[in-house]
Amino acid sequence: MRILAVTLTMAVLALACGTAAAADLTGEWTAVDSWGAGTGHGNHGVFKGDTWRAEDEWTLRISEQSEDGRAFHGEFCSTKKCEDLVGAVRSDGTILMVDEDGYLEGRLLGKSMELCYMEADAGFRVVHCRIMERQ
């Protein structure tokens, strides 16, 4: 009897976790704080040295989100260029995205989103994180 109760409880929890809708991410998000490091020349500028203060003028626009909220399309823009992106929300709430040449990982922090971008190739390396707020 105890095994049956544990099995049923685990099944109910698995169903609840697997079907929970993700938060609405649609809209325009802008950076209000940033930090990171980079070196080399990328599509959005040149970075030198071991540390770098990421520019704050970045915008994330999420234009479409699936009905269950777990997948979306949008763009990530600097002052120099916009890149199309696609994304998904993991069961633990982690937000994963990929644009034309890099990867982003995010988390909702109340009404804000912490978003970190990673890109590496032969002549360029960057990791930058931002606190984004929906406008």
MOLINSUL-V560367 format. One record per run of one state. SS is the DSSP state (~ for helix, > for strand, _ for the rest). FROM is the first residue (numbers start at 0). TO is the last residue. If there is no record, write none. Layout:
ss=SS from=FROM to=TO
ss=SS from=FROM to=TO
//
This chain:
ss=_ from=0 to=0
ss=~ from=1 to=18
ss=_ from=19 to=25
ss=> from=26 to=41
ss=_ from=42 to=43
ss=> from=44 to=46
ss=_ from=47 to=50
ss=> from=51 to=51
ss=_ from=52 to=57
ss=> from=58 to=64
ss=_ from=65 to=69
ss=> from=70 to=76
ss=_ from=77 to=80
ss=> from=81 to=88
ss=_ from=89 to=93
ss=> from=94 to=97
ss=_ from=98 to=101
ss=> from=102 to=108
ss=_ from=109 to=110
ss=> from=111 to=120
ss=_ from=121 to=122
ss=> from=123 to=133
ss=_ from=134 to=134
//
